[in-house]
């Protein structure tokens, strides 16, 4: 089953082209835009970078690194999880976060490209 929802709505020609050439029959345009939007927040961008570098990070360690209260970060972590970019598991009383397979395939190449521009 695909993420794409079939509807009667038609959008601008550019949207149709993106769906046809890039997303095909298996990806939903709005869902992909939501993923990119989730990454565009400064705090979430930093969280994704830390996870890409460290592998797994406890929520308390993320809070310390970002100088935020742990409860303040849960909104951001939930947005990233809903976007399918991070996953979490429990280790004792701690929530541990990591990039999801989708996040690894999306975020890691993005940060590699940004790093290459910074070095260039």
N, C-alpha and C positions, 0 to 999 in steps of 0.2 A: 504494500500500500504506500502511496506517495504522500508527501507533505502538502502537495499542491491541492488546492480546493478549486473546483470548477464552479464558476458563477456566471451570471449574466452581465456583470460589470465589464465595461471595456475602458481602457485607459489610453493615455497618449501613445502614439506610435512608438516612441522610444521605450516605453514600458513593455509593449508587445515584443519589441526586438530583444530586450534583455531576457524576457521569458523564453523566447524562441531560441536565441543563440547561446545564452549562458546557462539558464536554469533548466531548460528542457522540460520533460514531463514529470520529473521527480522532485523538484524543489519549488517552494512557494516564495514568490517575490517579497511579500510582506514579512515573512518569517526571516528571510535573509537580511532585510533592511533592519529588522529588530535586533538581530545579532550584531550588526555593525554599530547600531545605535548604542547597544549595551557596552561595547568596547570604547566608545567615544568619550565617556565620562572620565575625568582626570583620576579619580580614586580607583575606578574599576580598571583603567589602563595600567595603573601602578600595581594593582593586585595581580592582574594577568602577567605582567612582567616578572614580578616576584615568583609567581608559581612556575613560570616558564624556566626560570633560573634555578629554583630550589627543588622543584619536583613536588614535594608536599610541604605544606605549612599549616601549623595550628592557627586557629582563628585568633587566639591571644597574641601570637607572634606577629600576625598581620596587623593587629591593632597597635602593637608596640612600634612596629616599623613605620606605620602611617600616623603615629601620634594621635590615635583616635580611640574612643571607647569601643570595646568589643561589640556592644549592642548597636552602636552607630554603624558598624560595618555590615551587620547582617542584611540590611536592605540591599547594599551593593552586591554582596555575595549571593543573595537570592536572585537578583536580576541576572547575574552571570550564570547562575545555575538554570534559571528558566530559559535563558538563551541557549542552553546546551553546551556552554563553554567550560564549565567547571563541574566537578563532582565533589562529594564530601563523604566522609565516613567517620565513625567515632573510634577513638582510642582512649579507653577509660572515660574520663569526664571531658575530654577535649574533642572538639570538631576539627577534623583535619581536611584541608581543601587541596585539590589537585586539578590540573587541567584534564578535561575529558578527552577522549580520542578525537572528537571534533575540534576541541580547543587546541590540542596539539597540532592538528593538521591545518588550523587556521591561524592561530596566534604565533606559533613558532616561526613560520615563514615570514609573517608580517614583521616580527621583531628582527629577524635576520636581514630583511630588506632595509629596515630603518637603520640598523647598525652599519650596514654596508654604505649607506648614504652618509652617515656620520663619519666614517673612516675615510671616505672618498674625498 
